[in-house]
Amino acid sequence: MARYEHLPIYKKSMDLTVYFEKIVRNFSRYNKYTLGSELREKSRQIVELILMANSAKERLPLLLNSGRGWKESDETGFFC
């Protein structure tokens, strides 16, 4: 199994996930269960993609596909 704890992108993505968890707590009830759940899910997907790419021999296809996840997260974050 590949190590990933030392990767700066992994650390930053985990920081982002924790940040989203903290700010979603302060959302109104409606936004907490709509936009908040989307933000949390997208941030977890980004961490998962980083782990998958780090474990794969061919990282480029996974990283290129992860661009879609980042783009969707940006769009969701825009509405918050």
C-alpha positions as CSV (number, residue, x, y, z in Angstrom):
1,M,0.0,0.0,0.0
2,A,1.3,3.4,-0.9
3,R,1.9,6.0,1.7
4,Y,-0.1,9.2,1.4
5,E,0.1,11.0,4.8
6,H,3.3,12.9,3.7
7,L,1.7,14.3,0.5
8,P,1.0,18.0,0.6
9,I,-2.1,17.6,-1.5
10,Y,-3.4,15.0,0.9
11,K,-2.8,17.3,3.8
12,K,-4.5,20.3,2.1
13,S,-7.5,18.2,1.0
14,M,-7.9,16.9,4.6
15,D,-7.7,20.5,5.9
16,L,-10.4,21.5,3.3
17,T,-12.6,18.6,4.5
18,V,-12.3,19.6,8.1
19,Y,-12.9,23.3,7.2
20,F,-16.1,22.3,5.3
21,E,-17.3,20.3,8.3
22,K,-16.8,23.3,10.6
23,I,-18.5,25.8,8.4
24,V,-21.5,23.6,7.5
25,R,-22.3,23.3,11.2
26,N,-23.2,27.0,11.1
27,F,-25.5,26.8,8.0
28,S,-29.2,27.1,8.4
29,R,-31.1,23.8,8.6
30,Y,-32.2,23.9,4.9
31,N,-28.7,24.7,3.6
32,K,-27.1,22.2,6.0
33,Y,-28.9,19.3,4.5
34,T,-28.7,20.5,0.9
35,L,-25.6,22.5,0.1
36,G,-23.8,21.4,3.2
37,S,-24.1,17.7,2.4
38,E,-22.9,18.3,-1.1
39,L,-19.9,20.2,0.1
40,R,-19.0,17.5,2.6
41,E,-19.4,14.7,0.0
42,K,-17.4,16.5,-2.7
43,S,-14.5,17.1,-0.2
44,R,-14.5,13.5,0.8
45,Q,-14.5,12.4,-2.9
46,I,-11.4,14.6,-3.5
47,V,-9.6,12.9,-0.7
48,E,-10.6,9.5,-2.0
49,L,-9.4,10.4,-5.5
50,I,-6.0,11.5,-4.1
51,L,-5.7,8.1,-2.3
52,M,-6.7,6.2,-5.4
53,A,-4.2,8.1,-7.6
54,N,-1.4,7.6,-5.1
55,S,-2.0,3.9,-5.1
56,A,-2.4,3.5,-8.9
57,K,0.5,2.9,-11.4
58,E,-1.2,5.2,-14.0
59,R,-1.9,8.3,-12.0
60,L,-2.6,10.7,-14.9
61,P,-6.0,9.3,-15.9
62,L,-7.3,9.4,-12.3
63,L,-5.9,12.9,-11.8
64,L,-7.5,14.1,-15.0
65,N,-10.9,12.7,-13.9
66,S,-10.5,14.3,-10.6
67,G,-10.6,17.7,-12.3
68,R,-14.4,17.2,-12.7
69,G,-14.7,16.8,-8.9
70,W,-12.9,20.0,-8.3
71,K,-14.9,21.9,-10.8
72,E,-18.2,20.7,-9.3
73,S,-17.0,21.6,-5.8
74,D,-16.2,25.1,-7.0
75,E,-19.7,25.5,-8.4
76,T,-21.3,24.3,-5.2
77,G,-19.0,26.5,-3.1
78,F,-20.0,29.5,-5.3
79,F,-23.6,29.1,-4.1
80,C,-22.7,29.1,-0.4
